[in-house]
Amino acid sequence: MSCRPDSERRAGEAGTTLLECTVALLLFTLLVVGMSELTSAHEQLVSSLDGWLADDPVYFVDQPDDDMERAIGTPARLSEVVPVLPGPPPAPDVYSVAVVSVSGELDPPAAVARVVMTEN
C-alpha cells in the first residue's frame, strides 16, 4: 500500500518522454519522405506512359472482306483505316450478344474477345 495520494505522480508516468516524441517524429518524417518518393516515381511513370501513348494511332476492328473467311471464323483484324459500314445499323434489340471469353496480352499489346451473336 502506498503512502502518497493518487494525485501525485512521478514525472515519467505523466506522459510521453522526449525520446518517445523524437522517435515518433523520426518515423513520421520517414513516412512522409517515402510517400513523396513514391509520388514522384508515380508521376514520372505516368508522364512516360503519356509520351509513349501519344503517337499511337486509333485502331478499328475490321472484319474480313470475303464471305467465306467470315463463314469459317477468320478473326477480325485491327486497322488504322475507318471501316466502311455495309449498311445502316440494325434496329435495337434485333441481336443479342454474349461475350464468351476475353484475353489480353501486354507484349505485344493485344486483346482477343470471343462473342456469340444471335438474332432475336
C-alpha positions as CSV (number, residue, x, y, z in Angstrom):
1,M,0.0,0.0,0.0
2,S,1.3,3.4,-1.0
3,C,1.6,6.3,1.4
4,R,1.3,9.0,-1.2
5,P,-2.1,10.2,-2.6
6,D,-3.2,9.3,-6.1
7,S,-2.9,12.9,-7.4
8,E,0.8,12.9,-7.0
9,R,2.7,11.1,-9.9
10,R,6.2,10.9,-10.9
11,A,7.3,12.9,-14.0
12,G,7.9,9.7,-16.1
13,E,4.3,8.5,-15.5
14,A,2.5,11.7,-16.6
15,G,3.0,11.4,-20.3
16,T,5.5,10.7,-23.1
17,T,9.2,11.3,-22.8
18,L,11.3,13.4,-25.1
19,L,12.8,10.2,-26.5
20,E,9.4,8.8,-27.5
21,C,8.4,12.0,-29.1
22,T,11.7,12.1,-31.1
23,V,11.3,8.5,-32.3
24,A,7.7,9.3,-33.3
25,L,8.8,12.4,-35.2
26,L,11.5,10.4,-36.9
27,L,9.1,7.7,-38.0
28,F,6.6,10.3,-39.3
29,T,9.4,12.1,-41.3
30,L,10.5,8.8,-42.9
31,L,6.9,8.1,-43.8
32,V,6.4,11.5,-45.4
33,V,9.7,11.2,-47.3
34,G,8.9,7.7,-48.5
35,M,5.4,8.8,-49.7
36,S,6.9,11.8,-51.6
37,E,9.4,9.5,-53.3
38,L,6.5,7.2,-54.4
39,T,4.5,10.1,-55.6
40,S,7.4,11.4,-57.7
41,A,8.1,8.0,-59.1
42,H,4.4,7.6,-60.0
43,E,4.3,11.0,-61.7
44,Q,7.4,10.0,-63.8
45,L,5.8,6.7,-64.8
46,V,2.5,8.4,-65.8
47,S,4.4,11.1,-67.9
48,S,6.4,8.4,-69.6
49,L,3.2,6.4,-70.4
50,D,1.6,9.6,-71.8
51,G,4.6,10.1,-74.0
52,W,4.6,6.5,-75.1
53,L,0.8,6.6,-76.0
54,A,0.8,10.0,-77.6
55,D,1.9,8.8,-81.0
56,D,-0.3,5.7,-81.1
57,P,-2.9,5.6,-83.9
58,V,-6.6,4.8,-83.3
59,Y,-7.4,1.3,-84.3
60,F,-10.7,0.0,-85.6
61,V,-11.9,-3.6,-85.7
62,D,-12.1,-4.7,-89.3
63,Q,-13.9,-7.9,-90.4
64,P,-12.6,-10.0,-93.3
65,D,-14.0,-8.9,-96.7
66,D,-14.5,-12.4,-98.0
67,D,-17.8,-14.1,-97.0
68,M,-16.0,-17.5,-97.0
69,E,-13.4,-16.2,-94.5
70,R,-16.2,-14.9,-92.2
71,A,-18.1,-18.2,-92.5
72,I,-15.1,-20.3,-91.4
73,G,-14.5,-17.9,-88.5
74,T,-11.4,-16.0,-89.6
75,P,-10.7,-13.5,-86.8
76,A,-11.2,-9.8,-87.3
77,R,-8.1,-7.5,-87.8
78,L,-7.1,-4.2,-86.3
79,S,-6.9,-1.4,-88.9
80,E,-6.0,2.2,-88.8
81,V,-8.5,3.0,-91.6
82,V,-12.1,3.6,-90.6
83,P,-14.0,0.6,-92.0
84,V,-16.9,1.2,-94.4
85,L,-20.2,0.1,-92.9
86,P,-22.1,-2.4,-95.1
87,G,-25.5,-0.6,-94.4
88,P,-27.5,1.2,-91.8
89,P,-27.2,-0.3,-88.3
90,P,-29.9,-2.7,-87.2
91,A,-32.8,-1.7,-85.0
92,P,-32.2,-2.0,-81.3
93,D,-32.9,-5.5,-79.7
94,V,-32.6,-7.3,-83.1
95,Y,-29.4,-9.1,-82.0
96,S,-28.2,-10.3,-78.6
97,V,-24.5,-10.5,-78.0
98,A,-22.9,-12.7,-75.3
99,V,-19.2,-12.4,-74.5
100,V,-17.7,-15.9,-74.2
101,S,-14.1,-15.1,-73.3
102,V,-11.7,-12.1,-73.2
103,S,-7.9,-12.4,-73.1
104,G,-5.3,-9.7,-73.2
105,E,-1.5,-9.7,-73.6
106,L,0.9,-7.0,-72.8
107,D,3.8,-7.9,-75.1
108,P,2.8,-7.2,-77.8
109,P,-0.3,-5.3,-76.7
110,A,-3.3,-7.3,-77.9
111,A,-6.8,-8.3,-76.9
112,V,-8.9,-11.2,-78.1
113,A,-12.6,-11.4,-77.4
114,R,-14.9,-14.3,-78.4
115,V,-18.6,-13.4,-78.7
116,V,-21.7,-15.2,-79.8
117,M,-24.3,-13.1,-81.6
118,T,-27.8,-14.4,-82.1
119,E,-30.8,-12.9,-83.8
120,N,-33.7,-12.3,-81.6
